[in-house]
């Protein structure tokens, strides 16, 4: 009886291991990466970018917009606007570019 139970257990393991596996993809399987998002700048955002690059880079390195939140950019832009002798509208365009509003 002992041998029959062992033989049955070995046979069950053999059948289970030879069974076909599911072909449903799992989350661990890498998929094609999403195409990079392209950002289209409006005329105001493009002008803000130009103002940022041309005025701010004169004195220091240009910071990535993601380095600061919108709340953090507001006093920075206001302070630097005065130092760079920019008008309020120009400062607002730089702020809008940095926060992508």
Steps between C-alpha positions, in 0.01 A plus 500: 500500500787730583650457152168569331462832685860599414452400134176697484671809655791479254259456209298806615814715526615382156166579338481839673850598390433401139172688477487805275548835668260790462589737216332801661760775546564609854599835641862383526531466124634826356287659233591755239586832662255783449613753243643814658255784542566796280419837647373759258573850620254777434632838391490630860676192638764521227556865585525410870758236416698747294486762776607240757792376293621844390463689829553246776802326346695824508561464873456133592424154368150433376300286738271228372136596539441178695756595766245726669123491542275777371479642853880504528548661158276796579732683747808397304368651178380812681840554662697431182266712288608806696869412470472444125295821453211316336145627475217325683365349178842355417531355850155346468593340167813350657293371792239352264776328302660355813168375634354425152175682559 
